[in-house]
């Protein structure tokens, strides 16, 4: 499952690491956009197989943040 | 009195300040980044100066560029608005050193209240009730754990230099505290350049009630009214009202007295707001922090008192008396403000974009302070506020009725817009009853 950014934002905190297991609702990263903190959540259970962002990156709408398998 | 005022801000607040500056017969200078060149405030000013690219660090927060704009235009006073450098004591000092009038409190007062821990200690000494919490930034994790044990869970972990509702997290127990400490510190370092955190007792059912104060040129501090700002999402206010449905005349007297004492503790001049938490369960009020600037929601206080707060700010900064009798602050009716943001009405995620339609509501008791109009682009560089819809009525019921009609008549297309959320809020039983707390938005979406 690809977790994508829903809007242009800065990645201010990466909470999980590659290889971590996650369950539905776990915070993967926290984005900052327009002076708001926006958590990006896992939408199912699985393992973080790839993490595509680092703290400080700028993501565009639609960019893949992580892949959960 | 100075004749030219440089407004060191953008969008709706710049526009609103410019309006009063011009009404007073003074000249208004606007500054704008490349992203804001087409916004209404730029052409409404008497003169405008381009100050750099969109990024705030290179425009609205660039001290040198702002001072140069003042020098270039012959501005004699600087009004910082809110956000950006409005609570930056160093900017205030630089403005004063350049021989300009700073429209705001002294740099020392800004500093005293800018550090949340120092502010709490200062007002506590002046007899203002404060919430149980740390009296200095927490050192290491083990010290934090001991402090939290004394304070009692749940605790709020907050960035000491934070603001705007960012950099705060609740920890229900020790395990959560250890996680949140690290998170908040990291965030604070990145956002504010200062990793200090403090711990405070967290009240589960609380109302955010704040008091508008004004320190006059003669040294007196007056309280002009309270505002209830409990409708929040992500710890940020989205709707405010005055008077607060939770505040009785007796509590109002206590609140005003405490707020005036807090401001007097730092020899406060000009406009400021003392923010408090009202524990909905016990009725206890505690000092939270003081904002040493004009607040976003100041218009609701203006609507019930008939006082133009920006005008008073300029007069106080010029050493002049205010336009109203400080011993008889007028108050009439009820006012509500709704922050019309470029965000979706369900999950409140930001959605900037080109505005293809913009029609503001009009009618008795309606005031719209907007930063944008049709053809403007709301960009992702700044906060999502597009306009403030402010509604006054003879009483709360009339204000609510007028607000519902105004929300229905307000048309915004292009960016995401949270107007449908306000349509929901204004008929939501908890809000309509007046008996709500800071958990209301979560309950509406839960």
Interface residues (C-beta under 8 A of the other chain):
Chain A: X6 X7 X8 X9 X12 X13 X32 X33 X34 X35 X36 X37 X38 X55
Chain B: X164 X166 X183 X186 X187 X190 X191 X234 X236 X342 X343 X348 X349 X350 X351 X352 X380 X382 X383 X384
